[in-house]
Every structure is written in C-alpha cells, then in structure tokens.
Amino acid sequence: MPRSSLAGVPLEQLQNEIVRRQKLLPKLIAQREKIDKCIAELQGLLAKPAPKAKAKAPAPRVRKRRRAKNKMSLAETLAGVLKGKQFMAVPEIVDAVLASGYKTTSKAFRALVNQTLIKNKQFKNAGRGKYALKA
C-alpha cells in the first residue's frame, strides 16, 4: 500500500488533526488499562492449578411412574362414553373419559384417545375430529 505524501496538506489541517487525536488519547489509555487488567486476570486464572475432582455423588434415584389401574380398558370406556351419542369431538371425548373416573398417568392422553379411536373397529369417523360408536 503506497504511503500518501503529506506535503500537499496545509499546516493548519495537520495541527487540527493532531489536536483531535490528542483529545482521544485519555479515552484510549483508559481502554488499554481495562484490557490490561482483563489480561492479568486471565493469566492469573491460567496460573492457578485446576481444582481436584470431587468424588461423584450417587446419581439421584429416578422415580418410575406407576401405571394407572382401571376396571375397564380405554376402548371399553370410550364405548361407554359414546354410547347413545350421535358423535363427539375428541376434546369432548377426552373430558368425558376422565370425568367417568378413568385414571391415566399419560402426558399425552389425548393422543392415546385419538389412536384408540382410529385403530379400534368399533368406532367410526363421523367427520374431521369427530367420532361415533358403530351401530
């Protein structure tokens, strides 16, 4: 990169540039001191020996979820809920099954109900998301 010549720059402009840069000097010195301090801290951390590894604590016992016990299967409960109804939407069915006393520990119970309604032959699809009991 060729250096530009300052021979053509007026003296007044050069003096103004020197004054401008001198005004920036205290700020730059403060920044340098801050960076030097950070470097010293990092070097201090590197100089310290690594802490010794402690003996591992025993892993916490994972509690297994117990399976809920019901007198009737989900399909039987669904049939009981849909009996006498023309059709019901899945959220209504889920609420009715739970209200009937069916116990579950599933986090995705609605998905289980959907799956049972689709796979079991005693239920028919009566529209989008609506199911009825086959006659």
C-alpha angles and dihedrals in degrees: 000000000000117000116239118233118242091202091098095048115098116246093237092057091050091050091050090052092050091051091048092052093046089056089056093050099087091051092049092048090052090051091050091051091050091050091047089053092051091049091051090051092050092048089050090054091050092050094055116090116248114260115258116256113254122227109274115257114232113270113261114259112257112225113225117220112242117230114248116245118223131178092225131037120249091255091053091048091049090051090051092050094048095043110116093008123112092218140322136205118244096250089051090049092050092051092047093049092051091045090053089064100260108155123216138169093192119127089205102041094148090059090052091051091049091049093049092048092051099044101038114086095213091072127068131200109247096183138316107335092348125113137185137186114262112245 
